[in-house]
Amino acid sequence: MKVFKSINQFLIKYEFLVLMTIAASMHLGERNFGIEGLANIGTLFFLIAIVSFFMKKYINKKE
C-alpha cells in the first residue's frame, strides 16, 4: 500500500507533466506505429492537462 500512496502523491504533484507526457506519447505512437485515433485521444489528454493546470488554483482556493 505504501507504493500506491507514493504513486498517488507523485501523480497529484506532477499531474500536468504526466498528462502532457501521455498526450505526447499518443501523438508519437500514432506517427510511428500508425495506430489510428491515438492522436485524437492525445489531443483530449492535452486539453485536460491545460484545463486542470489553469483551474487548479481556483479549485484549491479557500473562500
N, C-alpha and C positions, 0 to 999 in steps of 0.2 A: 504494500500500500504506500510505502514511502516513495517508491519510484513514480507511481501515478500522481502523487501530490506534487513532486518536483516537476513532472512534465506539465501538470496543470498550471503551476506557478510560472513556468517558462512560457507557456502559451499565452497566459494573461499579460505577462510583462512585454513579450515581443509579438503581440498579435498582428500588428501591421506588417512586420517583416516576414512572418510566417505566411500570411495571406498573399503578400506580394511574391514570395518565392514560389508558392503553389501556382499563382497566376502565370508567372514567367515560365515555369516548367511545363505547364499545359500548352502554352504557345509554342515553346520549343519542341515539345513532344509531337504536336501536330505537324510542324515543319519537318522534323527529322524522320518520324515514323509513319506519317501520312494517315493518322487516325482522325477521321472526320469528326468535327464537333468539339474537339478539345479546346480550340481557340475560343469558341463561344463560351464555354464554361470558364475558361481562364479570364475572359473579359468580365464575367459575372463576379468572380473572386476579386478582380481588380477593383470593381465598383464597390463591393462590400468592404474592401480594405480602406478605400478612400473615405467612404461614409463613416465607418467605425472610427477612423483616425480623427476626423473632424468633430464627430459627435461625442467623443469620449469626455471632453471637458464639460459638456452640457449634461451628460448622464451622471457623472460623478460629482456634480456641483451640489453643495449643500445650500438649502434655502434658509 
